[in-house]
Amino acid sequence: MPIFRLHQRLLFPPPRLSEPDGLLAVGGDLSPERLLLAYSMGIFPWYEAPPILWWSPPQRTILEPDRLKVSRRLARTIRQKTFIVTFDGAFREVVDACATTPRKDQEGTWITPEMAAGYNRLFEKGFAHSVECWRDGALAGGIYGVVLGKCFFGESMFHRATDASKVALFHLMERLTHGGYQLLDCQLFSIHLASLGARQISREEFLARLWEGGIRPSWNPSPPPF
């Protein structure tokens, strides 16, 4: 199938027209309106250098709020309150940390300055959120993503101290559970995510879950409470 080239018009092709690896379109921009339309259609940006690449993989990895696996060590860390946890207390710092913190088996990052600016704009509009873990006044770990309807679209997480990102994830899942959220979108599969309880579903089922979560394709939705 062809890879679609985007222009100024706010429009995406149907996700079912993606390549076998999930690549759907190139180009466009990272304006809040285009990002919101993309997420509402089950599409996300992922690239290391221009042009922007837009993806909708045939298999989507999700983590449902009631399926998070908590190890004994993590449960002990949570009980001991090793970290102070905040919500939306340092969104920009979390994005920057996700972009710059070294990762095992990864040489670089996909969070370019343009990507960071795009998500910061979504945060200012009330569509992006973060969870932070602090220790001794320093940011030790965190996670950020986009919220639409009753779904949280996870973008990235980081840790500078053992279990800090997992503690952030635990508290995020608690909030999603209490808020009646459908799922946390993890995008792509990894062994690490599977160990936390994530599973893969088809693109068709994922889009159906978005519909059940009250998400309709739109570039101008109202920011949901979080």
Protein Blocks (a to p, Z undefined) as FASTA:
>chain_A
ZZddddfbdcdddfklpcfkopabgghjddfklmmmmmmnopacddfbdcddddddfbdc
dddfklcccdfklmmmmmnomaacdehklmmlmmmmmmmmccehiabdfbdfklmmmmmm
mmmnopaccddddeehiafbdcddddehjbccdfbdcdfbehklmmmmmmmmmmmmmnop
abdcehiacfklmmnopacddfklmmmmmmmnopacdfbbccddZZ
